């Protein structure tokens, strides 16, 4: 195609993209701009326009990548700087956003602005102000919460207790124990941390072990509760390790799912499976950590969901696109167990984001319920069977097949508990009863899927008890549930007494106080076994809505990876 013909086609595609964008069909607009970029990859307007579609689609990682490309091509392109400012702001990359808004303002005349320039100046200035407010809020949180949470010297962490139980469990052929997933998660996690601490800066670059992220992520996907930081420079080392592996394996430090999918296809054509497998794996694990820390440190639920959704998007795309490619070629990250474990953590993050959104339409109960139901359906349809090519150790059954379903049930329980309490508050007794009954059922199902010595077994039963209490179920139903919980505690506290990730002792004390009042009332003929449980008060009862599976992680403002 002649040069003039190419340019004519580029302009046609751009115009079609603009038309789709104007109609709100952003996916088609993005496709048109992408086709145009294939013909003219040095046109900053095309990248800036595609960045606008990514922003409209809330795909801020890809938007930032395109906007950065546009300003690299044309440093005086104000709208491109503004789109970089917007996307960076949504990702809470305030330093980059501040720079971008200032650059956008710098592209405008200092005086005698036209009406359009005046409007742009106001827009850019508003963006800068919002960014500076976000930066100040983050710095304030950092000053207030910058202490590293460490394990008390006199406390034996549950993963160490689990390791000490291995020989006895093996000798007695005991499989139904949380010690197995816990100890195997810790073995992976601690191995990865050991590798990470081998990292060294030299005059020629960085030297280290390239297996660190794989092991650390593997441990967390088995059981998040093994996470802990044992040094002040832990986060700094992790960021350096991520950069080291991304560079070594040719991963993509910038962009989002669409960028990576496009680049992965090109890399596969150019360099084959090994290079593609390593680049994808390093990118996915780096994204996971970005999501994980920005969520758990309290920086931004929205940013965390951006990264989690990008991870899941690429994993599902790869599994679908290369479904007939052996694991040895495409890589372990596309295995069902890996994808499921990521989705399990994303589900907990979404639950937490929904709670904090206060009606924000970006998060909704229906989508969360769908996530939970899909988790149950996909997992139960893919239970391991003889002849599967994926080896499974003693803890993997729980980590990748049982716990995901249990957490899906707990998620549904949390949703129905909230809806039931809301209905009661609105004096809708029938709806409240229905929702609270569902909450009690799902929390009980969740508890019973956990081993009897896991902290979540009594904890989820306690939340089920709360739902029954709010329903006003008789003592004949709730007291047996109390006894069941209490009988489980010796085995649970053997592992979790000193370092439970949920307020287990506090919850059990509260429950015990209730039971003492109930039994005393029965002895004094104040109550009968048919007395509604709600008649027996629970001091300061606040519903234990398990919005996310709790874990010990510092509530400090952890920076993004560079």
N, C-alpha and C positions, 0 to 999 in steps of 0.2 A: 504494500500500500504506500502510495506516494506521501511525502511529508504533508502536503496541503490536505490530502484526503484524511490523514491521521488526525490532524488538528480539527478538521470539520467534524469527524466522528467523536472526538473528545468533547467538543463544545455541545454536540447533540446529546451525548450521555450526561453531561453536566446539567443541561437544561431539563432533561427527563428526571434526573435526581432532584433538582430543585422543585419540580412540579410535584413529585411524590412527597417531598419533605413538606411542602405547603399544604398538602392534603392530610398530613399526619401519618402517612404510610412510611415510617422511618426505615423499616427493614428493606423495602424496595429501593428507597433513596440510597441507602448504604450500598446496596448491590450495584446501582448505576455508577456511583462514585468509584467503587472498587474497580469496575470494568474500565472506567476512564483512566484510573491510575495505572492500570496495566499497559495502557498505550502511552501515557505521559507521566512518568514517575518523578518528574522534576517540577510539577505544577503545584505551588503552595495552596492555591485556592481549592483544589480537589481534596487535599488532606484536611484543610480547615473545614470544608463543607462536610466531609465524612465525620470529622470530630463532632460537628453539630448533631449529626444523626446519632452518634454514640451517646452524646449527652442526653438527647431526648429519650434514648433507650435505657438510660441510667447505666451504661457500660463505660464507666469513667476511666478504667485502666486503658482501654483501647482509645478512648477520646484523648487522654493525655498524650499517648504515644503519637497519634496523628497530629495533634496541635503542636507538639514539640518538633515534629518533622517539618511542619509548615513554617514555623518561625526560624528553623535552621535554614530553610530555603530563602526566606524573606524576613529578616530581622525587623523590618519596619511595618509588618503586617499586624495592625492593631487588633482586628477581630480574632486572629489566630492566637495572639497573646491572651486575649480575654477568654477564649475557650480553654486554653491551658490553665488560666487562673481558676476558672469554674471547675474543671475536672479535678485539678489538684486540691481545691478547697473541699470538694465532696469526698476526696480520699484522705482528708485531714493532713495533707502535705502542705502545711501552712507556709513554710519557708519558700517553697517553690511557687505557691500560689501568690504570695506577697510580691515576689520578684516579677511574676507574670503580669499582675495588675499594674504594677509600676511601669513596666515596659509598655503595656497597652496605653497608659496615660501619656507616656513619653512620645507616642506616635502622633499625638494630636497637637495642633498649633497651640501656642501659649496664649494667644489673644485673637480677637476677631474670628471666633468660631462660627461656623455655619450652624443652622438649626440641627442638622443631622449630627454634626460634631459635638454640639452642646449636649445632645441626647446621649451620645456615646460616652462623653466625659462623665456625665452623671452615673451612667451604668458602671463604668470602670471604677469610679470613686466609691460607689456603693459596694462593689465587689471587694475592693481593698479594705474597706471598713469592716465588713463581715469577717474577712480573713484575719485581720488584726485582733478582733474580738475573740475569735477562735484560738488564736495563738496565745493571747493573754490567759484565757481560761485553762488551756493546757498547761501553761507554765505555773499557774496557781495550783492546779492539781498535783503537779510534779513536786512543788515545794511542800505540800501537805502530806503526800503519800510516797515519799521516796525511799522508804525503808525496805530493805530486802527481808522477806519473810524466810526465816530459817527454822530448822528443826531444833527444838530445845535439846540441850545436851543430855538430859536425863530421860528422854523419850526414845523408845525403840520404834522406828517406823514400821508400819504393817508389812511392807515388802521385805524387810529384814526378818520379821517374825515368820513370814511365809517361807523364806529361804531356809530357815532353821527347821521348818516342819517337813521339808521335802523328803528326807530319809524315812521318817515315820509314816508319812502318807504313802510312800512307795512300798514300804515293807508290808503295810496293811491293805494295800490296793484300794486306798480311799481316793475316789475321783471327785466326789461331790463336795468340793471345797473351793472357796475363792482364792486359796493360797496358790493354786495352779496358774490361773490367769495373771495374778498379781506378781508372782515370782518371775514368770516368763516375760512379763512386760518390763520388770525391773532389769532383768538380764540384758534385754535389748537396749533399754534406755541408758543404763550405766555404761555399757560397752560403747555406745555412741558418744557419750560425754567424755569417756576416756580418750577416744579418737580425737574429739574436738580439742581437747587440752594438749594434744601433740602439735597443734598448729603453731608455726613460728614465722615471724617476719624476718626476712633476710635482705641483704643488699640487692639481690636479684629478683625478689618477689616474696611469695608466700610458699612455705612448704608445710605439708600436712597429710593426713589420711583422708581419702576421698569417700570413705564409707560412713562418715559420722552422721550425716543427715538421714540416711537410710535407716540406721539403727535407732536413732532418737525418735524419728517419726514412727517407726515400727513399734517401739515401746508404747508410745502414746496412743496409737491406734488399738493396741491390745487393751490398755487400761490407763486412762488419763491420770488416775490417782497416784501414779508413781512419780509424777512430775515434781521436781524440787530443784532449786538452784543452790549450789554449795559454795559459791564464791562470788565476790562482788563484781567480778568482770565476766560473769556468765553470759549475760546478754550481748556484751561486746564480742565475746568469743563466738557466739552463735551467729551473729551478723557477719563476722569475718569468715566463718566457715561457709556460710551460704554464698557469699561473694566468691570464695575460693572454688567451690564446686560448680557454681554457675559458669565461671570463667573456664575452668578446666574441661567441663563437659559441653560447652557451647550453648548453655541455656539462654533463656530470654529474660533479662532483668526488667524489661519495660514492656508495656502493652498488656492486653487482656486476652480473653479466650479466642476472639476472632484473629488477633495478631498471631497467636501461637499456632492455631490450626493452619493458618496460611503458611507460616514459616516452616512448620513441621513437614508439610507436604513437599515444599521445595527442598528441604534438607534430605528427605528420604530419596527424592529423585537424584540429588547431587552426590550424596555420600553413603546412602544405604541405611540399613537398620541399626547397626551398632551406634553410629553417631546420633541418629534420631532418638533411639531408646534412651541414651544417656542424657541428651539435651532435654527431652520431655520429663524424665524422672527428676532431674535437678530442679527444673522449673516448677513442677507440681509441688515438690517438697518445700521449696522456698516460699511459694504462695501459701502453702498450708501454715507455715510458721507466721507469716505476716497476718493471716486471718486469726490464728490462734492467739497471738499476743495482743493484737489490737482489740480483740474481743475481751479477753480475760483481764486485761489491764484497765478496762473501762474507757478506752479512748473513743471508740466509735463502733457501735453495732452495725451501722450502715456500711462502713468500710470493711468490717469483718465479713459481712454477707457478700460484698462485692467479690472478695477473694475466694470465699467458699464456693460461691456460685460459679466463678470462673474455673475453679478446680473441677467441680462436678461436670460442668459443660464440656471441658476438654476430655475428661475421663469417659463420659458417656459417648461423646463423638468418636473417640479413638476406639472404644470397644465395639461400637457399631460399624465404623469404617473398616477396621481391620479384624473383624470377627473371626475370619478364617486364618489369621496369621498366628503361628505358634507363640506361646508366651516367651520362649527363649529369644525371639526376635523383637516383638513389640514391647515386652517388658511386664514386670509384675504389677505395675500400677493400674493396669487395665483388668486385673483379675477381679471377680465379683466381690471377694472378701475385702480387698483394698478399697474399692469404690464404696462398698456398704459401710465400712468403718468411717470413711470421710463423711458420708451422708449422716451417720449417727451423730457425729460431732456437730455438723451443720444444723441438724434438727434441734439440738440443745441450744445452739447459738440463736436460732430463729425464735425459739420459745422465749429466750431472754430478751431478744429485741422486741418481740410482740408485747411483752409485759411493760417495757420502758417506752413504747411508742405512744401511749396515751391516745389511741384512736388514729394514729398516722395510717393513712390508707396504704402505705407501702408494705405494711405487714397486716395480715388478716388471719383470722382463726381458720377459715376454710382451707387456706394453703397449708397451714400447719397440720391440720387434720389429714389432709391429703398426703403430706410427707410421712406422717406416722403410719397411715394405712398402707402406703406403698412399701414402707420398710417391712411391715409384717408380711405382706404378700410376697415381695421379692425374696425375703429371707427364707420363709417356709417352703417356697417352691424350689429353693436351691440348697436344701439341707444336704450335707455330704453323704455320699454313698460309696459303696465299694467300687474301686476302679477309678476314682477321681485322681487327676494328676497333681492335685495340690496337697502336699503333705500336711498333716495336722498333729501338733503336739498336744499334751494334756490340757493346756490352757486355751488353745485356739478354739475349741468347741464353744466355750463360754464367750470368749472375746469376739468372735466373728459370726456366731450363729445364735447364741442364746441372749446375750446382753443387748444386741440391737433390737430384738423383739421386745424384751423387757422394757427398755427405755422408750420404745414406741408406745407401749401400754401406759407407762407413767406419764408420757406427754399427753396422751388422750385424757388420762385421769386429771391432769392439771387443768386442761381446758374445760372439762366438764365441771370440775370443782368450782372454778371461777364463775362459770355460767350459772351454776346452781345457786351460789351465794348471791350473785347479782339478781337472779329471779326472786329469791326470798326477800331481798331488800326492796324489790319492787312489788312485794305482796302477791306474786304469782306463785301460789303454793304448788299447783300442779306441775308447772315447769321446773320449779326448784327441786321437787321430789324426784322427778325424772332425771335431771342432770346430776344430782347428788348420788342417786343410786348408780348411775353409770360411772361416776368418779370412783365410788367405793369399789366397784367391780374391777375397773381397770387398774387401780392401785394394788388391789389384792393379787391380780394376775401378774403384775410386774414384780411384786415381792416374791411370789412363789417360783418365778423363773430364776431368781438369784439363789446361789447356794445358801444353806441355812446358817453358815458362819460369816456371811457377807453383811456389812453394815446396812446395805439397802434392804435386806430382808425385814428386819424389824422396823426400819425407818419408813418404808413404803406401807407396811401394815399399819403403822401409826397414822399416816395420812389417810388411809382407808378408814380407820377408826374415826378420824375427824369428820369425814363425810357422813358416816353413819350417825355420829353425834349430832351433826347439824340437821340430819333427817329426823332426829327424834326417835330413832329405833330403840326398842326396849332393852333394859339391862340384860335380859336373857340372851340377847344377841351380841351386845358389846362387851360384856364381862368375859365370855369365852375368848373373844378376840384379844382382850387385854392379857389373859392368861397365856395365850399362844405366844404373844410378843415377849412376855416376861420369861417364859421358859427358853426362848432362843438366846437370851442375852449372854449367858456364860460362854457359849461357844463363840459368839460374835465378839465379846470383849477380850477374848484371848488374843485376837488379832488387832482389834480396832480401838481398844480402850484408850490408848495414849495418843492416837493420831487419827481420829475419825475425820473424814472430809465433810461430814454433815453434823449438825448439833445433836448428836445422838444422846449423850447423857442428859442434856437439857430437856429433850423431848421425852425421854423415858422417866425423868423425875416428874415432869408435868403429868404424864399419864399415871404414874404411881399415886400421886396426890389425888387425882380423880378417883382412882379405884379405892383408896382408903375411905374417901367420903361415901362412895357407893356402898361398900361393905358395912361401914358403920351405920349408915341409914337403914340398911336391910336388917341389921341386928336390933336396931331400935324401933323396928316396924314403921319407920318413916317412909320407906320405899318398899315396893314389891318387885319381883323380877319383870313385871310388865310395866314398870315405871319408865317413861321416856328418858333416855340417857341424857338429854339436854336439861333435864330437871336437876341433874348433878353437875354443879358448876366446875369449870376448868379455869383456873386462875389465868387471866390475861390471854385467853386462847386467841391466837392469830393463826389462820389457816396456813399450814406448811406447804405452800404452793411450790413444788419443786420445779421452778422455771428452767433450771439447767442443772445437770449433774454437777454438784459442787466439787471443787478440787482446790488444793492448796496452791495458790499462785500469788505472787505479790501484787498488790493493788497500786503499783506505781505506774507512772506514765512511761511505757516502754516505747522507744522510738521505732520508726519503720526501718526496715533494711534499706540501705542506700542502693 
